[in-house]
Amino acid sequence: MTRVRIDLFSSLDGFTAAPDPTSDNPMGDDWGPLTAAYAETRTFREKVFGDTSGAGTTGLDDAHARAFFDGVGAEIMGAAMFGLHAHPEDGWAGWWGDEPPFGCPVYVLTSSAPRAEISMAGGTTFHFRSGAIEEVLDEATVAAGGLDVRVGGGIRTAQEFLRAGLVDDLHVQVAPIILGRGNSVWEGLRGLEHTHAVKSEVSESGTIHVTFTRKA
Amino acid sequence: MTRVRIDLFSSLDGFTAAPDPTSDNPMGDDWGPLTAAYAETRTFREKVFGDTSGAGTTGLDDAHARAFFDGVGAEIMGAAMFGLHAHPEDGWAGWWGDEPPFGCPVYVLTSSAPRAEISMAGGTTFHFRSGAIEEVLDEATVAAGGLDVRVGGGIRTAQEFLRAGLVDDLHVQVAPIILGRGNSVWEGLRGLEHTHAVKSEVSESGTIHVTFTRKA
């Protein structure tokens, strides 16, 4: 049974870094501290950098990192996460490199003109869709073939799916820092605990992992 | 050695209830869910309701509740927490009842005209001060006689002391709920983790206890 999943990063005060894809530092100064514990996991090093030396943390942070990569059959992301705002030219293949770390169909939400799909090395195919999020989710669910659909971000896209009640599993990784600025992670989600069971765990790094799981 | 302590309640999204002391429900609808785990502790039942039956939770929530009441020699609070905004008349003794749950000198910050101190049953004496917070803290520290000074609230008073770097220990009890409204708990505190060590723990009730302790 396909589940719709979202993973987000937050500071203690509920902010995630506000990306600026047109900048030299597109994720901003706060992204590093916000994601430090994730970047230090063995799974991240292996999946993103191809580091098979076995280095990296192997505790609760790594367990959540593994879960992030496991069992995803299709991905949905906003135009900004693909990089369309910075590079609107047709045929641009995104800022995820020659072999993007998805390995599955990726549905990019865009309100701009239709564009052709782009197939990349490693099994990633970018599809561009301008329909309602429910329609795109239906298509992604079929494409996932029984695996899960991950809504990858950014934060506004994630919130759109969360507010529409389309998400089964939300994992928020809360770094023990106070940012005081950025995009609000939780905005518009008052009462989510009524429809989803909440569980919190603290990892060895002091990171709080909060998971919301849709109640039966 | 006197330490300056603050305890706050927060939702996952960083809000505390916005009180309205002129209302029939001065703490607002959100205060109950925000403080539910605290109200269920054995210590709260005993200290606030005089319930000595031994009922109430005895886990991590209760350990923090005990720590809240232990070793406080003087208290500082804002005018709104005393109730001055709703009852500006001279001689009004606050909304904390005939025997307030402090049992020590309480310094009420107010910019209004000087007023006489008020002695209550149970060892609480309310003093009204309009000086700088550093001066009031100095006086409270002397009055505490080696015990701790607790800055009781409200949230704006707490933030004033936190931003001025006057607080040694901050305990934030985070309820696993999303409020989406209220007063921001963390506002103006960016980077507090640089001066204070952060520790997070999850209790049996799913409450996250985040403590900041001033680094040596």
Interface residues (C-beta under 8 A of the other chain):
Chain A: L12 D13 G14 P176 I177 I178 L179 G180 R181 S184 V185 W186 E187 G188 L189 R190 G191 L192 E193 V198 K199 S200 E201 V202 G206 I208 V210
Chain B: L12 D13 G14 P176 I177 I178 L179 G180 R181 S184 V185 W186 E187 G188 L189 R190 G191 L192 E193 V198 K199 S200 E201 V202 G206 I208 V210
